[in-house]
Amino acid sequence: MTKLRLAVIGTGAFGRNHVRVLKEMADVDLVGICDTDADRAAAVASEYHCGLFAHLDAVAGQVDAAIVATPTTTHAEVAAQLLAAGVDVLIEKPIASSAEEGRSLSDLADRKGRILQVGHLERFNPAVEALAQAVTTPLFFEIHRLSEFSPRSLDVDVVLDLMIHDLDIVLALTKEDPEEIRAAGISVLSPKVDIANVRLAFRSGCVANLTASRISTERVRKLRLFQPGQYLSLDYKRQDVSVFSVAATGGRSATGAGGVPEIGFHSLPIAKSEPLLQELRNFVGAVRTREKPRVDGRDATKALQVAEAILGKIEEHAGVVTRTVARSGL
C-alpha cells in the first residue's frame, strides 16, 4: 500500500501529539511540519526526524492531507487555504472561531470534494464507543469535565475548550438539537469564561446537565446517563462504563405486578486504546476511501452552534448578576 503523505500545521501541545502518533503509523509518511514559531518547529522536526515547511504555501502539492493544530482563531484561514489547494484536512476542535466559519469551511470542502474531519477526540474513546452501542432512549445526562488551570487554550472560553467535547457527544447520542438552553459561567483566572454550568432540554424530554471548569484542583472526566431501566456511568480517563440495570425476581418485569425490583451490575467490554490513534486512523481511512469521517465539518459546526448559544446565555446571566449586585449597593 502506498503511504499517505501528511503534514502537521502547528506544533504546540496538540500538534506535537499528532506528530508523535503519525510517526508510529506504518501507512503514513509524515512529510513535514509547519509552524510560525520557527525554533519550535525545527526542534520538533529534529526530534521526530521529519521535514520542515518554511511556510503554509509550501505545503500544497507535497502532501495528500494535513492536520491543522494551530490556535482556534486561525483555523478557518489555515484550513481554507489547504482545502482550496486540494488538501484533505483534519482540524483540531473547535472547527473554527464561529459556527459561520465552520459552515463556510464545510461548504468549501464540499465544493472541492475534500475530506474535512474535526478533532472531537472523545468520539474515539473506546468507552464512548461502547456507550453509544448501549444507549436506547436517553433521558438524563450528568456530565463533569474538570481540569487544573493551564495557560493552554486561553484564547477561547471553557465552553469551546472543554465542554464542546461533551456537547458533541450529547448531540450524537440524542440525535436532536436542544429546545432550551440555560447557562451560567464566570471568569476567574483569565479574561474568558473559566467555569460554566449548562442545562440543555430536548423535545424528546431528555435533559443534559453539563459542568466544565479549567480551575479545578483535580482532573475529572465523567458522564452519567439515565435511560429506561438503566443507569450508565462512564469514566473517560479510565475508559470504562459501569451499567446498573433494574430487573425483577420471580420471572416478572421490573414494573410487573408482584415483581421485586433488583439492581443488576455489569461493566461493558472495552478494548482500551489511544483515542488519538483511532481518530487518525479514521481520518486516514476517510482520505483513502473518500467516505464520511466519524466527525465531519457539519457535525462539528452543529456542536459549535450550540456552544455559541450557551455563551450567549452565559452573557445574559452575567448581565442579570451585574444588575442585582448594583441594586444591592455592594
N, C-alpha and C positions, 0 to 999 in steps of 0.2 A: 504494500500500500504506500502510495506517495505521501510523504509527510506534509501536513498542513502548515503553511508559513504564517506565523503570528508575530505581532508586535505588542508591546505594553506601553501605553502612553500614561505617564505619571508613575513615579517610583517612591511615593510615600509609603505609609504602613500597608495600605491595601494593595497598591501596585507591587510592592516587594513580595507580598504573599502570592500574587498571581505569577510573578516571575519564578518563585520557588517551585510552585506546583507544575507550571508548564514545563520546566526543565526535567521533571520526573515523568512526563508523558511521552511514551515511545513513538506515538504517531504525530507528534508536533515538533516543528522546527522553530524555536524562538529566534527569529531573525535578528531582532534588536529591540532596544528600548529608547524612549524619548522623554525628556523632562526639561522644563525651563530652568531647573536647578542643575547646571552642567556638572558640577562637582559630585552631587549626589548620584546622578545618572552614571557618571564614569565609575564611581565606586561600586554600584550595583552591577554594572556590566562586567567589571573586572572580577567580582566575586562569583558571578554565575556564568562567566565565560560566554557572553553573547555580544552581539553587535550593538552599535550605538548610532542612533539617528540624531543629527545635529538639530533638526527642526521638523515639524509635522509635515511640511511639504515634501520631505524626502521619503515619507512612508509609502505613499501611493505608488502602486506598480511593483513594490518589493514584497508585499505580503498579501495573503488571502483574507485575513481577518485581524482585528485589533481589539485589545482590551483598553477601555478608557477608565482610568482610575485617577483622574485629575480632580481638583476641588469642584463641588457641585455647581458653583457659579459658572464654570467653564464647560460643563458637559454638553450643552446644546451646540456651542460653537465648534468644539473639537469633533464631536460625533457627526455633525452635519458635514464638515469638511471631508471626513473619511467616507461617509455614506455616498456623498456626491461623487467621490473618486472611485466608487465601485468596491469599497472595502466593507465586509461584514463586520458588525460591531457588537461587543458586549460592554454595556455601560454599568458602572457601579451605581447602586441606588443612592438617592432617588434619581430617577431618569434625568431630571433637569431641575432648574430653579422654580419652574411653574408648570402647571398642567398644560397651559397653552403651548409652551416649548415642547413638552412631551408629545402632544398631538402633532405638532409640526414635524418632529423627528420621525414619528410613526408614519406620517403621510409621505415623507421623503423616502423612507425605507421601502414603502410600498411602490412608489413610483420608480425607484431604481432597482427593484427586485432584490433587495438586500435583506439579510437576516439582521434583526435588531433584538437583542436579548438584554435584560436588565438584571443586575446582580442582587436579587432578593434571595439572599443566601439561605435563609431558613427554610425555603421551599424544598431544599435539597438535604435538609437534616433528616436522617433516617427515621427519627421519632415522629416528625411531622408527616412523612410519607406513610408511616404505619397508622397514624391517627386519621389521615384522610380516608384510608380504607375502612376504618371502623365507624366513621360518622354516619348517622342515619338522619335524624331530624334535630339539628342544633337548637337548643332553647336558651342557653345562658352560657356566656363566656366570662371568666375572670382571669385577667392576664396581667402579669407584672414583669417588667423589663427594667432592671436597675443596674447602674454601673457606677464605679468610682469616678471621680472627676478626672478628666484628661483634657489637655488643650487641643486634642484632635477634634476636627469637625465642628469647631465653634463658629463656623461660617453659616451654620443652619441651626434652627430650633431643635429641641429634643424630639419633637414630633417627627421631623424629617430625618433626624439622625438615628433614633432608636425605634420609636413607636411604629414607624412605617412598615417595619418587618411584620408586626402583628396585624396591622391593618390589612396588609396584603393577604395574610393567611386567613383572617376572618372573612374577607370578601370571597376568597376562593372556596371556603368551606360552606358558607351560607348561600353562595351563588346569587346574591342580590345586593342592591345598594341600600344604605341606611335611609330611613324616612325621617329620623330625628337625630340631632346631634346636640349633646350638652358637653361643655368642656370648661375646665379652669386650669390655669397654669401660671407659674411665676418665674421670674429671673432671679437668680441667687448669686452665681459666680461668673456670669457672663452677661453681655447685653441681650442675649437671646433667651427664650424660654428654656429653663433647665429642668423643670419638673412639671408634668401635666397629668391630669386625670380626665378621662373621657368616657361618656356613656353613649353608645350607639343603639338605636332601636330600629328594628326591621319590620316590614309589612307582615312577615310570617309570624311575628310575635317574639322572635328571638331578640335578646338583649346582650350587648357586649360591654363590659366594663374593662377599661384599659388604663394602666398606670405606667408611665415611663419617667425615669429620673437618671440624670448623669451626675448627681451629687450624693449618691448613696455611700454608705460605709462598707457595703458588700455588693457582690455581683450576683444578681438573681435573674433567672430566665425561666419563667414558669407560665404554663397555660392550663386552665381548668375548664372543662367543657361538660355541661349537663345536657342530656338528651333523654327521651323516654326510657325509663328503667335503668339508666346508666349514668355514672359519673366517671369521667376520664381525666387523669392528671398527667400532664406532660412536663418533663424537665428537659429543656433544650440542651443544657450543659451535659447532663448525664446520658442524653439520648435514650430515654426510656419513657414508657407510657404505662401507667397503672390503671386498671379498669375495675370499677366496683359496680356490680350488677345486682339488681333486685330480682330475687327468684322467690318461689314459694314451695313449701313442703307439701306432701300429700298429693303430688301429681297435678296440682291445680295451678293456674296462673297467679301471678302476684296480686292481681286485682280481683281474682275469682272468690266467690263466697266460700268461707271456711279455710282459705289458704293462709298459711302462716308465713309472712314475709321473712326472707333471709337475705343477707348480703353476701354475695359471692365475690371473690377477688382473683384476678389473674393479671399477668403482665403480657403485653403484646410482644410477639417475637420480633426482634430487631437486630439486623446485622449492622453494627456500628461502622461508620466510615467518615472521612473528612468531607463535610458539605462542599467546600470549595472545589475539591477534586471532582465531585459528582456534577457540580454546576458547570465546570469547564468541559467535562465530558459531554454534557448535554449540549453545550454551545458548539463544540467541535462536530458532534453528530448532526446538529441542525445545519451547520455550514456544509457538510458533506451531502446530506440528503435533501436539503432545502425545505425541510419540514419545520413547522412552527415550534420554537423553543418553549420550554415549560412556562417561562415568564417573558412575554414579548412586550413591545412598547405600549400596546393598548392596555394590557393588564397593569403595567407599572404606572401608566398615566391615570388609570382609574383610582389606584391607591393614593397617588399624589393629589388627585382632585379631592378625595375625602380628607386628606391631611390638610389641605388648604382651607377646607370648610371648618375643620377643627381649630385651626389657628385664628380664623375669623371669630369663632365663638369664644376663644380664649381672650381675644381683644375686647369683645363685648363685655365679658365678665370682668376684665381689668377696669373697664370704664365704670361699671357698677360699684366695684370696690372703692375706686378713687372718689366717687361721689359720696359714698357712705362715710368714708373717712373724713371728707371735707365737712360734711354736715355735723359730724361728731365733734369737730374742733380739735382733733388730735393731730 
